[in-house]
């Protein structure tokens, strides 16, 4: 693992709460075990689908759910999203202004992923196929086809961000979900080896390193290279 810090615009305050946002076709259960790495912090993993009609669930509704949930938590806040949840967190951060925004291989915004007007968002639901379910180390579930089409079409999240940010990604993840996002927003980078994005969520080194980066002390020393 290698950390490449940029110059922060202001000192970071240790969070009193961490809000975790899952990716597409997954749920809050992917963050099981993260609590132990945030001692003394209120840790919440939101279910983006809770209370929504899935076929009508949009990226705006997802981000609004994050904003509402954050309002129930103490501050300073660490907001962390994976994959689709990274883009949701990125959108919500412009309203929330958390102390720290952490993006784990986020779905890219329009600024780095491009705009694809030929993709027309429409209500609906899509199911992970059997091969995806069999290969996944976590339980998968249906997802909003509307939200999927919206993010594939391209959602703009302009610079600058109103908060300190950290992008976590694999060495071989490619530019779009890692270095390009970090460069766009002037984020710090944290790189890991791994075979898939979900590995970053399941690998205990990731929450441990995020906790230490955010100013919390853990029982084990951070390893910045391996």
N, C-alpha and C positions, 0 to 999 in steps of 0.2 A: 504494500500500500504506500502511496506517496501523497503527501499534502502539499499543495502549491498555494500559499496564502497570497492574497492581494492586500493592498493597503486599506484598512477599514476606514470608513468616514467618521466613525465615532466608536468609543469603547462599547463592548458588548456586556450587557447585564445578564447574570445567570438567570435562567427562566424559573418561574414558579409553577408554570404549567406547560405541557407539551400536547399538542393536538396532532394526531396522526391520520393521514388521509390515504385510503387504499386505492388500488388501481382498478382498471377495467376487468370485469368478470370475477373479481375477488371480493373480499369483504374485510371487516376489521380484524378478523381472526389471523390475518397474516402478520400482525404485530404482536402476537402472543410472545411473552417473554421480554418485551422491551422495557417494561416497568422497572425491572431490577437495575437497569443501567441509569436510571434517573432518580437517585435517592432524594427524598424530600420534595419531589415534584409531583403535582397532580397530572397524571397521564391519561389522556382520553383518546380512543380510536373510534372515530365516527363511522357510522354506516350511512353512506351517501344515499342508499335506496330507501331508507326507513321513512315511512309515511308518504311516499310518492307513488303515483301510478307509473310503473316502469316505462311503458310505451310513450309516456309524455315527459319523461325525465330529461331535462336539457342540461347543458354545462352551466347555464346561469342558475338553474335551480340547485344544482350540486354546490356551486360556489356560495349561494345564499345559505344553504344548510350549514356550511363551514362557518360562515360569518355568525350565524345564530348560535351555533354550538360554542364558538369562541367567547361569546358574550356571557356564557355561564361559567367560565374558567377564570382563575386568578391571573394576574399579569405581573411581570413580563411574560410574554408568550413565545414559545418555540412552535412554529407551524411547519410540519413536515409532510410531504406528499410523495407517493411513488407512482411512476408511470402516468396514467390518466389523472390520478390524484395529485401529481406534481403540477400539472397544468391547472387543475381546479384550485390548488393552493396558491399558485402564481396569480390567478385572477382575483382570488379573495384577498390576497396580501395588499392589493392596492387600496382596499377599503380598511382592512384591519390594521395595517402598519405594525406587524409583529416585531418583537425584538430581533428574531432570527427566522429566516425562511430557509428551509432545507429541501432541496429538490433531488430525489433519487431517480435518475434516468427519466426525467419528465417527458411526457409527450410534448413535442416542440410547439411553441407559439408560431403564429404566422410569420413573425420577423425572421425566424430561422428555418421553419419548415415549408414556407411558401403558402401562396393562396391558390386554391383549386376550385374555381367557381363552377366547374362542371359537376361537382358533388352537391346534390340537392338534399338537404336534411328533411326527413319526414318521420312522423311517429312510427314506432315499431319496436320490436325486441329481437335480439339475435342470441343464439345459443352457441357456446363453445362446442366444437365438434368432438367426437369421441377420442380422436388422436390427441387433441389438446388436453382433454380431461385425463387421459391415461398418462401423459408425459408430465403433467403438472405436479409439483411437490405439495401443492395446497389445493383445497377444494375450490372448484370453479362454479359459477352460477350465471344465469342469463344476464344480459346487459342491455341498456337502452341503445337501440339503433339510431335514435335521434341524436343523442349525445355523441355517439361514435362518428356519425356523419358530420356533425358540427366541427369537431376537432380535426377531422381529416380534411375538411374544406379549408380550415385555417382560422384560428381565433387570435386576434391581435392583442398583445399585452405590451404596450409601449414602454420604453425606457424613459427615465430611470425608475428603478424600484424604490419604494419609500422605506427600505429596511436593509439591513445586512443580510447577505445570502450566501449559501453554500450549495454547490452542485456535486453530487456523489454519483460516480459512474464507473463502469468497468473499463479496463485498458483497451479492450477491443469493441467497445460499444459503438464506435463511430462518432462523427462530429455532432450529428443532429441532436442526440439525447444527452450530450455531455459537454464537450469543450466549446461547441458553438453557443450553447445557452449560457455557459459561464462567461464567455467573452462578451456576449451581448449585454449582460447585466452587470459586468464587473464583479462577478461572484468569485469567492474562493473555490478551489477544487479539491476533491478528495477522491483518489483513484484506487480501485481494488482489482484484483484478479477475480474472475468468475465466469461461469458458462452461460448465465442468463440473468436478466434483471432482477427476477424474484430472489435469486441467490443473495443479492445485496440486502434484502429485507430479512432473510432467514439467517444470515451470517451474523453472529453476535458481535463481531468486531465492528460492524457498522454502527449500531446504536451506541456502543461503548465509545467509539471515536467521535460521534456526533455529540454525545454528552460532554466529553472532555473539551471539545471545541467550543461548546456553548458556555463553558466556565464551571461545569460540575466536576466533582472528583469521583472517580470510580476506584474499585478495589485493585484494578490491574493497570499498569502503566500503558500509555498509548504507544503503539508501534507505528512509526511514520514510514518505515521502509521494511520491505521483506524480500 
